């Protein structure tokens, strides 16, 4: 793969979109294609964002980084790392060439999400090529901005169905001074009970997962708070690389041919009686399920618990994204029709109608 | 161009038969409180921005969601504009009524429906006051983080509509970061859930889109917010500077040291003196600027961070750094800042509060620009600044009884906001566009961007019945405002109607 750094290809992208609008061509937006498994299959001409790459501006004392959509996520994170900062949402890469635009469009967040927010929470501004063939700017590089509708955050997790994001400004934060990971052998009920209890206390937990009969915890913060929490929760230490392996689906659990489901539930949900094998993440709010069971069965159990289920294995389910209520479905259609009237951007990637 | 709804540039509103509407409401919703006489309507003519007043055609005060549902169905069928209002504390005229519309007051929905300490959420009705949520969560050592300075009075429904902020945003986020789920009624009176009880929800992030949409996309009927464990300890440092530039640089230095304070506020000399005179907070009245830096969290960390911040402040040239000795002094330090607006109100018959945001590095230049405008327009400006997140609140001092002063204050305010946009900032950080900043939207967004905003609106409210004339200007208004702006140079808005 050839990556041209710091190239402003927005004119070429705009031209491709305008040509598509003129000829009625559907576009399949693609960065590193590292999250191609997510959503439904799209037929269309490939629009490769990787030609449009590079960090546009980064001033660590402003806590903001702006990068073009095709910027490799590893490059962005390396720049932050050098300044002692990070993307608090810990986005998964799933492949070396994952891009910033793909991170935004997929909207997936890592183990720190319940404590530090999702990708959408970091978004401050975007530049977007719209379904009207215009290159526009929404939001900006400031922390607070309530002028107009929040189009930028709407783009996070929209799977490219509402427009082509060419550039994004993200809030970044300093890395914690101290980080320790721990492992406890406990049963799952005790683990979930403990997490509910600790969640109400000022303990600096920044990740919590459960599988293989053990609770895994990460503590992050100042030296004092981490040391005292570690003392209180005395148990064996865990290698910190564990969290990356969890985030990137490299743990043994994920090495399987069985369809993988992502289950999102309220954070105080107890043990879910789902057919298959589970891994609990996000302190209980996200569960990974390996199951051959049908979508209907899984979704019925999950929705009774107040959650929703997304299929992560391509082809395993006709409707990988969780179904919407009737009014939501109608407004999704109407929003798509308003912002992408010709339906050229990733048609059907999320739902058949958008 | 009038600031009250002007059909010529804001779009034609449907003509409403008031008598027919009233009799239908009385027939179909006999329990609904409807105000329709001049004297009953008067108290609702403005929100927290009292400069702008319009008497609504009718005010309704529902107590059950079913009433709101029926009301919206009737209004949709009859094509009656609806302006929603919570506690009416907004500072941008977002709840300014319409002469041809219904003012839908949601204040009676004031019940806390559920506090779940294990799930760390609170489910509340939209009229519940911001502070009441934290008070209800206090027995569990939990709280709701966003704390706009009106938190004693402002309602959570209004907070959602405005994406309200506060003094702790840099660390704890805005309203949008602290919501799980919002129940809304669409313009057609249909119930819809945005977000979920989980941390995310399927489909587009409509919860984010609706937050801060100023009542233009739907009516909030229930809100589920996240609760956080109360920080164990909070300490505040007060640093004095002999120049605002040095104070501004010190803010960047604190962040460069890897510290994110719970609150980081700056005040200039005029604001310091006004606050000190009013509150006796112990502020240094001869300092050109002060910084208030609050560090919160676990005791050991806060103690270490206080030392780090003290060193940074001293290295940045602070003339004095004081750590609040006890809780009483900490509260006093904050009281000065939190009462800065009323304090300025004591030294001037009227004041006009601005809400621009800027990248922090632009602070010295923007303060210089504000000082120049202040001289040019002959009005004093006190500066209060959420320094951590770049949100400025310049307070323009004027006397509405002096002919021309209100006009000059508004013109000066417009200049400040345009300067914020010019340096890469925004015309509003947390107060909203409402009616007040409708013209400045034309400076921040071009016509294609505004057209896209109108497309968003059309997806949810194609006939434009929800809060018409707020938030997003018509292209017609911008064309007129823009041309006026260029032609008249020094004196924008010369045709403004005055009250």
Interface residues (C-beta under 8 A of the other chain):
Chain A: X59 X60 X61 X62 X63 X64 X84 X107 X113 X114 X117 X118 X120 X121 X130 X132 X134 X136 X137 X138 X140 X141 X142 X143 X144 X145 X146 X147 X148 X149 X150 X151 X153 X154 X156 X157 X158 X161 X162 X173 X174 X175 X177 X196 X197 X199 X200 X201 X202 X204 X221 X222 X223 X224 X225 X227 X228 X264 X265 X266 X267 X268 X282 X285 X286 X306 X307 X308 X310 X321 X322 X323 X324 X325 X327 X328 X331 X332 X334 X335 X337 X338 X339 X350 X351
Chain B: X116 X117 X118 X119 X120 X140 X141 X142 X162 X163 X165 X169 X170 X173 X174 X176 X177 X186 X190 X191 X192 X193 X196 X197 X198 X199 X200 X201 X202 X203 X204 X205 X206 X208 X209 X211 X212 X213 X217 X229 X230 X231 X232 X252 X253 X255 X256 X258 X259 X260 X297 X298 X299 X300 X301 X303 X304 X305 X357 X358 X359 X360 X361 X386 X388 X389 X390 X391 X424 X425 X426 X427 X428 X429 X430 X431 X432 X433 X437 X441 X444 X445 X446 X448 X449 X450 X451 X452 X453 X455 X456 X457 X458 X459 X460 X471 X472
